[in-house]
Amino acid sequence: MWFRAMLVAYLAYSFGSRYLLENTSLQSFGLRMFELGLLPDFVTRAGIRSLIRQRRDSQISVGGEGDVTKHSEYLQSFIGSLLASPIAVNTADANYQHYEVPATFYEHVLGGARKYSSALYPPSTPVGGARGLLDEAEVRMLELYASRAEITREKGPLRVMDLGCGWGSVSLWLAANFPNVEVVGLSNSNSQRKYIMGQARERGITNLEVLTGNINDFELPEGVGKFDRVISIEMFEHMKNYSLLLSKISRDFLLPSGYLFVHIFVHSSTPYHFVDAGPSDWMTRHFFSGGTMPSSSLLLYFQGDLSLKSRWSVNGDNYALTSEAWLQNMDANSGPLTEVLGEIYGQDDREVWRARWRAFFMACAELFRFNGGNEWYVDHYLFENGKHIRDHHRVDEKEEVRS
């Protein structure tokens, strides 16, 4: 087996990883070798980069990039597929793949804030420095959220909903740093709620609560009022029908004068669904079932109940460095993670899943690093409640009639 693994490595190095991708039997064998941890990282990364280029070529072909007519038709068709869907699909898969994985795993992998999304690094940070700067980079991004969502200590009492709150990085940080803010998180994971509320008790945080529910049918419990701000960090990538989602946020969660702040990863021009169509789609199968890769402009097509106020882009190198830091943490904590992975996946499969998680972080790093971080990256949006705008128009119209 070692000889065959080295043969795969030699073929990838000598002839290029595309050779493996075009040879079905070698492709299947190569995927098995990487799952057993028998391929060097440079071979795994070479294969990942080739798959990324293959994805890019497919976008040019299927998405009609370079032809404005075909690209417009593709976008309209894609938007139609979203409108024909529920708000979210495969929610049970998302839980299994990420959100019901025990907190002990992420304690060994993520930074101090437990932020399971892109951090913000100083310019020109080397890959080797990613792990050492992760905690600082997490806080830099959290501070950017507060600034862009217009959350300040001077604004007086604010109610903030953290929609898809993950392991509580935003909720805990806001509650600790803004005593004038009441934070309510929403997660579809009971283990995440338990972790966040445990952290809040340990830190003496009293202005935070976490609710659990499925966004498809979630309603605020009786006695829980609407919010001045809704913040959503890397939840929209798990959603489909943005029209229903934004309408729900506007109608059920936001006050008439409220804002929605969204952080999502995007492709620069062409949205696509994550589809498990074969062996090379292992990332979809194991980590992103039912997911969506939005394009940078996609949410702008759904401005019915909410209207765009501001929009920013964050270079993908930041996510690449974040992913490299997670990989470095995983390797540095290899010993403790052996026990954790065994508890999660069983002793027989723990090394397979170690290899899968390592490859997942490598894939994220290579994807967001592609084309200098300008192909796949992070977008921030600030939407204002359209109802607020319409109410102002009605007041203005009444004043004009009176005069």
TAMO-V149957 format. One record per backbone hydrogen bond with DSSP energy under -0.5 kcal/mol. NH is the residue of the N-H (numbers start at 1). CO is the residue of the C=O. Records with the same first field share a line. If there is no record, write none. Layout:
NH->CO + CO
This chain:
5->1
6->2
7->3
8->4
9->5
10->6
11->7
12->8
13->9
14->10
15->11
16->12
19->16
20->16
21->17
22->18
23->19 + 20
24->22
27->23
28->24
29->25
30->26
31->27
32->28
33->29
34->30
35->31
36->32
37->34
38->33
39->33
43->40
44->40
45->41
46->42
47->43
48->44
49->45
50->46
51->47
52->48
53->49
54->50
55->51
56->52
57->53
58->54
59->55
60->56
61->57
62->58
63->58 + 59
65->59
67->64
71->64 + 67
72->68
73->69
74->70
75->71
76->72
77->73
78->74
79->75
80->76
81->77
82->78
83->79
84->80
85->82
89->238
94->90
95->91
96->92
97->93
98->94
99->94
100->95
101->98
105->102
106->102
107->103
108->104 + 105
109->106
110->106
114->111
116->114
117->115
120->137
121->119
125->122
129->126
130->127
133->129
134->131
137->133
138->134
139->135
140->136
141->137
142->138
143->139
144->140
145->141
146->142
147->143
148->144
149->145
150->147
151->146
152->150
155->152
156->153
158->180
160->158 + 182
161->229
162->160 + 184
163->161 + 231
164->162 + 186
165->162 + 186
168->165
172->168
173->169
174->170
175->171
176->172
177->173
178->174
181->178
182->158
183->181 + 207
184->160
185->209
186->162
187->211
193->189
194->190
195->191
196->192
197->193
198->194
199->195
200->196
201->197
202->198
203->199
204->200 + 201
205->200
206->204
209->183
211->185
213->187
215->213
217->214
218->214
224->221
225->223
227->253
228->159
229->159
230->259
231->161
232->261
234->232 + 263
238->235
239->236
240->87
241->86
242->240
245->241
246->242
247->243
248->244
249->245
250->246
251->247
252->248
253->248 + 249
254->249
255->227
258->255
259->228
260->383
261->230
262->381
263->232
264->379
266->377
267->294
268->375
271->269
272->293
274->291
275->273
277->275
281->278
282->279
285->281
286->282
287->283
288->283 + 284
290->274
291->288
292->237
293->272
294->265 + 292
296->267
298->295
300->297
301->298
302->299
303->300
304->302
307->384
309->382
310->382
312->380
314->378
316->373
318->315
319->316
320->316
321->317
322->318
323->319
324->320
325->321
326->322
327->323
328->324
329->325
330->326
331->327
332->328
333->329
334->331
337->333
338->334 + 335
339->335
340->336
341->337
342->338
343->339
344->340
345->341
346->342
349->346
350->346
353->349
354->350
355->351
356->352
357->353
358->354
359->355
360->356
361->357
362->358
363->359
364->360
365->361
366->362
367->363
368->364
369->365
370->366 + 367
372->369
373->369 + 370
374->370 + 371
375->370
377->266
378->314
379->264
380->312
381->262
382->310
383->260 + 381
384->307
385->258
386->305
387->305
388->256 + 385
389->385
390->386
391->387
392->388
393->389
394->390
395->391
396->392
397->393
398->394
399->395
400->396
401->397
402->398
403->399
